[in-house]
Amino acid sequence: MRSRYAAFVLGLADYLRATWHDSTRPETLSLEDSPDWTLLQILNSDQTGDTGSVHFRAIYRVGSGWGFLEENSRFVREQGRWYYLQGETSEGQLKPGRNDPCPCGSGRKYKACCL
């Protein structure tokens, strides 16, 4: 999951398609309208044999504010490699408090960083 997030950040559409299971892989993938991703939070993960799931939240910058994409992703392992199958997503606006960690990923408090 982390490598796929990094591919979204870096705009590596070919890598994303290569790690997408061929049964659900889109024919084309454009990342031109992708948001400015800033942080990945793994909320939960589970593996049973050759299937796995990852519940994550990805934070991104929207103008002067913040948004998030939350997904429960499903993966399958074939010949020793993990492939993304599909996910159930939801999006929302993130409203960090002044003393919360900054969503930019700096590790500083929001009030001392991006507020």
C-alpha positions as CSV (number, residue, x, y, z in Angstrom):
1,M,0.0,0.0,0.0
2,R,2.8,2.4,0.9
3,S,4.5,1.9,-2.5
4,R,1.2,2.6,-4.3
5,Y,0.7,5.8,-2.3
6,A,4.2,6.9,-3.2
7,A,3.4,6.2,-6.8
8,F,0.4,8.5,-6.6
9,V,2.5,11.2,-5.0
10,L,5.2,10.9,-7.7
11,G,2.7,10.5,-10.6
12,L,3.9,7.0,-11.5
13,A,0.8,5.7,-13.4
14,D,2.8,2.8,-15.0
15,Y,3.7,1.5,-11.5
16,L,0.1,1.8,-10.3
17,R,-1.2,-0.2,-13.3
18,A,1.6,-2.8,-12.9
19,T,0.5,-3.4,-9.2
20,W,-3.2,-3.5,-10.1
21,H,-4.7,-6.9,-10.6
22,D,-5.5,-7.6,-14.3
23,S,-9.1,-8.4,-13.5
24,T,-9.9,-4.9,-12.2
25,R,-7.0,-2.8,-13.8
26,P,-8.2,0.2,-15.9
27,E,-7.0,0.3,-19.5
28,T,-5.6,3.8,-18.9
29,L,-4.8,5.8,-15.9
30,S,-4.2,9.5,-15.8
31,L,-2.9,11.3,-12.7
32,E,-3.0,14.8,-14.1
33,D,-5.9,15.9,-11.8
34,S,-4.5,14.1,-8.8
35,P,-4.5,16.2,-5.6
36,D,-1.4,17.3,-3.7
37,W,-1.0,14.3,-1.4
38,T,0.7,15.0,1.9
39,L,0.3,12.2,4.3
40,L,-0.7,8.5,4.5
41,Q,-2.1,7.0,7.6
42,I,-2.6,3.2,7.8
43,L,-5.6,2.6,10.1
44,N,-5.8,-1.2,9.9
45,S,-4.5,-4.1,7.9
46,D,-5.3,-7.8,7.8
47,Q,-4.0,-10.8,5.9
48,T,-5.5,-14.3,5.5
49,G,-3.4,-16.5,3.2
50,D,-3.1,-14.8,-0.2
51,T,-5.7,-12.1,0.4
52,G,-5.3,-9.0,2.4
53,S,-7.0,-5.7,3.2
54,V,-5.7,-2.2,4.2
55,H,-7.8,0.5,5.7
56,F,-6.0,3.8,5.1
57,R,-6.6,7.6,5.1
58,A,-4.6,9.8,2.7
59,I,-4.5,13.5,3.4
60,Y,-4.2,16.1,0.6
61,R,-4.1,19.8,0.2
62,V,-7.2,21.6,-1.3
63,G,-6.5,25.3,-1.9
64,S,-6.0,26.7,1.5
65,G,-7.6,23.7,3.3
66,W,-7.3,20.0,3.6
67,G,-9.2,16.9,2.4
68,F,-8.9,13.2,2.9
69,L,-9.6,10.0,1.0
70,E,-10.4,7.0,3.2
71,E,-10.4,3.6,1.6
72,N,-10.8,-0.1,2.6
73,S,-8.6,-1.7,-0.1
74,R,-8.5,-5.4,-1.0
75,F,-5.3,-7.1,-2.3
76,V,-4.5,-10.5,-3.6
77,R,-1.1,-12.3,-3.7
78,E,-0.1,-14.2,-6.9
79,Q,3.3,-15.8,-7.5
80,G,4.7,-13.9,-4.4
81,R,3.5,-10.4,-5.5
82,W,0.7,-8.4,-4.1
83,Y,-1.9,-6.8,-6.4
84,Y,-4.6,-4.2,-5.7
85,L,-8.1,-5.5,-6.4
86,Q,-10.5,-2.8,-5.4
87,G,-11.5,-0.5,-2.7
88,E,-14.5,1.2,-1.0
89,T,-13.7,4.9,-0.7
90,S,-15.1,8.0,1.0
91,E,-13.8,11.5,0.9
92,G,-14.2,14.5,3.2
93,Q,-12.9,17.8,4.4
94,L,-10.2,17.7,7.1
95,K,-10.4,20.3,9.8
96,P,-7.4,20.0,12.0
97,G,-7.3,21.7,15.4
98,R,-4.6,24.2,16.3
99,N,-2.8,21.7,18.5
100,D,-3.2,18.7,16.2
101,P,-0.3,17.4,14.2
102,C,0.0,19.3,10.9
103,P,-1.6,17.4,8.0
104,C,1.4,18.3,5.8
105,G,3.4,15.6,7.6
106,S,6.0,17.9,9.1
107,G,5.5,16.5,12.6
108,R,4.9,20.0,14.0
109,K,1.6,21.3,15.5
110,Y,-0.8,22.7,13.0
111,K,-0.7,26.2,14.6
112,A,3.1,26.4,14.2
113,C,3.2,25.1,10.7
114,C,0.5,25.5,8.0
115,L,-2.2,27.4,9.9
